[in-house]
Amino acid sequence: MNLNDKICVITGSGNGIGEQCALKFAEYGATLFLIDIDEKIKNISESIEKKYNNKVRYLVGDITSKKTLNLIESTIIKEFKRIDVLFNNVGVIRLSDDISEMDEEDWDFQVNVNLKSIYLVLKKIIPIMKNQNYGNILNTASMTGSVVGMSGLAGYCASKGGVVGLTQSVALDLAKYNIRCNAISPGAIDTDFYNNEFLKNNTNEDLESGKKYMESVIPFGRYGSAEDVANVALFLASELSGYVTGQNIIVDGGYSAQ
């Protein structure tokens, strides 16, 4: 289980799951290229480089913009010469009472960031992977949308469900080039994204009450941690999963098995 000398690109790596995956990949020897819209990605990158003595580069930018996409492509080609692992981890969420109450702008925002951005990044990266006849793609989906539906989250569920379909199709298209593609679907994970963007708003309760409720309905009886997801991502990024492609790995403490 090592990523020594592997070039790993992670989008949405400025907090939560993405940040923890960056730390985990660095711990196991990866060279990192981290991308996030939040400027704190600079401090995260510098901290990881100092702690693990790994090469880390970063880019502050909107993953849906042509400028950012072009910079990702050019940086990989000019500075790294290749790419071994691409982890599409960007995600957003917008709540509504039901789909008839959802603003079109909120629908478009979720679909563009959660789903279309993966397509846009793949358009830039797949030709590089084809040329090297090797590649490994990870996409963050969600237990919500890819396995179960959830009230008030029509746009989120549609976009995350689409990530799984895209993952499976890409895996089939690219297997002949020795390129793998898998999805990870987290459930309730103790991150700012989940707690502040979903739980607190969707339960109409204070955060602690909402967390206690979720813990009561998860078979494991606890929240997941970002490291729980990072451990799965590490397995999928490593050669230990070399015969795994087109899969959606669910990390939800058994919630969706009920």
C-alpha positions as MATLAB code, in Angstrom:
seq = 'MNLNDKICVITGSGNGIGEQCALKFAEYGATLFLIDIDEKIKNISESIEKKYNNKVRYLVGDITSKKTLNLIESTIIKEFKRIDVLFNNVGVIRLSDDISEMDEEDWDFQVNVNLKSIYLVLKKIIPIMKNQNYGNILNTASMTGSVVGMSGLAGYCASKGGVVGLTQSVALDLAKYNIRCNAISPGAIDTDFYNNEFLKNNTNEDLESGKKYMESVIPFGRYGSAEDVANVALFLASELSGYVTGQNIIVDGGYSAQ';
ca = [
       0.000    0.000    0.000;
       2.244    2.798   -1.211;
       2.115    5.700   -3.621;
       5.862    6.261   -3.889;
       6.694    8.304   -7.003;
       2.997    8.500   -7.956;
       1.713   11.826   -9.286;
      -1.677   12.365   -7.651;
      -4.027   15.230   -8.534;
      -6.833   15.989   -6.059;
      -9.546   18.560   -6.694;
     -11.530   19.973   -3.784;
      -8.615   19.339   -1.430;
      -8.968   22.476    0.697;
     -10.942   20.891    3.548;
     -12.703   17.805    4.845;
     -12.363   14.606    2.848;
     -10.150   16.144    0.165;
      -7.696   17.559    2.675;
      -7.535   14.284    4.607;
      -6.959   12.346    1.383;
      -4.116   14.697    0.485;
      -2.523   14.047    3.892;
      -3.016   10.291    3.563;
      -1.596   10.148    0.043;
       1.424   12.201    1.124;
       1.979    9.892    4.109;
       2.270    7.020    1.653;
       4.732    8.769   -0.624;
       2.683   10.571   -3.278;
       3.710   13.675   -5.165;
       0.679   15.962   -5.003;
      -1.012   18.567   -7.158;
      -3.845   20.063   -5.062;
      -6.657   22.220   -6.446;
      -9.314   24.188   -4.598;
     -11.264   27.425   -4.938;
     -10.292   28.379   -1.360;
      -6.948   30.120   -1.006;
      -6.174   28.159    2.148;
      -5.038   25.374   -0.196;
      -1.715   27.248   -0.261;
      -1.194   26.758    3.491;
      -2.349   23.146    3.328;
       0.106   22.410    0.521;
       3.008   24.055    2.316;
       2.199   22.200    5.538;
       2.048   18.812    3.792;
       5.299   19.459    1.927;
       7.055   20.390    5.162;
       5.651   17.457    7.156;
       6.290   14.692    4.643;
       9.065   16.207    2.519;
       7.015   15.385   -0.560;
       6.730   17.576   -3.614;
       3.395   19.421   -3.439;
       2.033   21.932   -5.931;
      -1.258   23.767   -5.649;
      -3.665   25.790   -7.747;
      -6.348   28.162   -6.511;
      -9.182   28.152   -9.004;
     -12.764   27.335   -9.955;
     -12.789   23.810  -11.364;
     -15.587   24.729  -13.788;
     -13.615   27.555  -15.452;
     -11.634   27.112  -18.676;
      -8.704   29.031  -17.184;
      -8.378   26.601  -14.266;
      -8.827   23.564  -16.498;
      -6.132   24.773  -18.885;
      -3.754   25.445  -15.988;
      -4.330   21.939  -14.621;
      -3.493   20.418  -17.995;
      -0.429   22.573  -18.626;
       0.969   22.064  -15.117;
       0.706   18.288  -15.410;
       2.337   18.246  -18.831;
       5.116   20.753  -18.136;
       5.968   20.102  -14.494;
       5.038   16.500  -13.785;
       5.250   15.007  -17.298;
       2.574   12.431  -16.390;
      -0.347   11.717  -14.039;
      -0.917    8.485  -12.154;
      -3.989    9.232  -10.019;
      -6.761   11.766  -10.599;
      -9.175   12.235   -7.692;
     -12.235   14.326   -8.624;
     -13.474   15.342   -5.185;
     -15.185   18.723   -5.612;
     -18.735   18.868   -4.277;
     -21.475   21.329   -3.326;
     -24.995   21.015   -1.946;
     -28.153   23.128   -2.011;
     -31.325   22.337   -0.083;
     -34.975   22.892   -1.018;
     -38.352   21.767    0.292;
     -38.888   19.816   -2.916;
     -37.806   20.091   -6.538;
     -40.668   22.472   -7.420;
     -39.250   24.904   -4.857;
     -35.663   24.669   -6.108;
     -34.241   27.641   -7.995;
     -32.912   26.736  -11.414;
     -29.637   28.408  -10.474;
     -29.237   26.006   -7.527;
     -29.943   23.023   -9.779;
     -27.404   24.179  -12.349;
     -24.827   24.970   -9.673;
     -24.955   21.449   -8.217;
     -24.945   19.700  -11.573;
     -22.116   21.878  -12.889;
     -19.855   21.447   -9.872;
     -20.700   17.885   -8.828;
     -21.005   16.272  -12.240;
     -20.068   18.443  -15.203;
     -16.751   19.469  -13.612;
     -15.690   15.798  -13.638;
     -16.468   15.596  -17.355;
     -14.484   18.784  -17.974;
     -11.452   17.567  -16.021;
     -11.569   14.155  -17.698;
     -11.592   15.822  -21.120;
      -8.229   17.370  -20.213;
      -6.673   14.424  -18.378;
      -7.749   11.309  -20.264;
      -5.603   12.085  -23.357;
      -2.542   12.265  -21.076;
      -3.435    8.923  -19.508;
      -4.053    7.348  -22.913;
      -0.626    8.445  -24.125;
       1.069    6.851  -21.120;
      -1.210    3.773  -21.350;
      -1.923    3.970  -17.654;
      -4.134    5.874  -15.259;
      -6.286    5.677  -12.172;
      -9.376    7.861  -11.689;
     -11.366    8.289   -8.470;
     -14.624   10.227   -8.303;
     -16.431   11.279   -5.134;
     -20.122   10.445   -5.410;
     -22.299   10.114   -2.293;
     -24.376    7.479   -0.548;
     -27.130   10.084   -0.942;
     -27.970    9.918   -4.623;
     -25.945    6.908   -5.674;
     -27.650    4.450   -3.296;
     -30.589    6.142   -1.576;
     -32.658    9.229   -2.167;
     -33.195   11.910    0.433;
     -35.862   14.551    0.865;
     -34.918   18.096   -0.056;
     -31.857   17.043   -2.058;
     -33.151   16.454   -5.585;
     -30.337   18.363   -7.289;
     -27.641   16.844   -5.118;
     -29.004   13.301   -5.553;
     -29.314   13.706   -9.317;
     -25.770   15.011   -9.685;
     -24.174   12.425   -7.389;
     -26.131    9.578   -8.955;
     -24.824   10.809  -12.277;
     -21.255   10.533  -10.983;
     -21.691    6.773  -10.540;
     -23.102    6.322  -14.033;
     -20.271    8.394  -15.478;
     -17.720    6.378  -13.499;
     -18.998    3.064  -14.821;
     -19.097    4.263  -18.416;
     -15.579    5.733  -18.241;
     -14.273    2.508  -16.685;
     -15.614    0.492  -19.617;
     -14.394    2.950  -22.237;
     -10.854    3.155  -20.875;
     -10.082   -0.373  -19.673;
      -8.301   -1.095  -22.973;
      -5.877    1.730  -22.144;
      -5.083    0.250  -18.713;
      -7.004    3.085  -17.053;
      -9.187    2.345  -14.046;
     -12.096    4.443  -12.781;
     -13.950    4.009   -9.488;
     -16.284    6.038   -7.283;
     -16.420    6.517   -3.524;
     -19.777    7.229   -1.875;
     -19.432    8.626    1.661;
     -22.372    8.660    4.031;
     -22.529   10.821    7.164;
     -18.962   12.037    7.583;
     -17.909   14.432   10.342;
     -16.778   17.347    8.187;
     -17.723   21.005    7.949;
     -19.327   20.295    4.576;
     -21.678   17.647    5.951;
     -22.391   19.300    9.292;
     -22.938   22.855    8.105;
     -24.227   22.423    4.559;
     -26.508   19.464    5.118;
     -27.120   18.275    8.652;
     -27.797   21.547   10.448;
     -30.096   22.803    7.701;
     -31.855   19.559    6.850;
     -32.766   18.442   10.374;
     -34.066   21.838   11.511;
     -32.323   21.170   14.822;
     -29.154   22.411   16.440;
     -26.016   20.695   15.205;
     -25.466   18.477   18.255;
     -29.052   17.196   18.207;
     -28.757   16.503   14.502;
     -25.529   14.572   15.027;
     -27.061   12.497   17.815;
     -30.004   11.650   15.577;
     -27.733   10.519   12.726;
     -25.652    8.412   15.098;
     -28.854    6.716   16.267;
     -29.769    5.575   12.739;
     -26.284    4.485   11.589;
     -25.698    0.768   12.370;
     -22.146    1.452   13.548;
     -23.573    4.019   15.962;
     -21.125    6.753   15.022;
     -20.290    9.295   12.395;
     -17.691    8.422    9.851;
     -14.452   10.386    9.812;
     -12.689   11.924    6.844;
      -9.915    9.401    7.485;
     -12.393    6.540    7.030;
     -12.925    7.794    3.494;
      -9.237    8.555    2.941;
      -8.327    4.964    3.794;
     -10.652    3.695    1.071;
      -9.275    6.264   -1.373;
      -5.738    5.124   -0.555;
      -6.654    1.529   -1.373;
      -8.241    2.533   -4.670;
      -5.288    4.789   -5.547;
      -2.759    2.040   -4.847;
      -1.927   -1.015   -6.927;
      -3.557   -3.253   -4.312;
      -6.815   -2.449   -6.125;
      -5.307   -3.058   -9.553;
      -8.171   -5.339  -10.661;
     -10.933   -3.043   -9.390;
     -12.675   -0.759  -11.872;
     -16.185    0.549  -12.512;
     -17.149    0.197   -8.854;
     -18.905    2.433   -6.343;
     -17.461    1.862   -2.881;
     -19.919    2.928   -0.165;
     -18.479    4.274    3.099;
     -21.495    4.865    5.319;
     -21.280    2.645    8.413;
     -24.003    0.372    7.047;
     -26.706    3.055    6.720;
     -27.699    2.190    3.159;
     -27.771   -1.562    3.892;
     -30.850   -1.204    6.107;
];
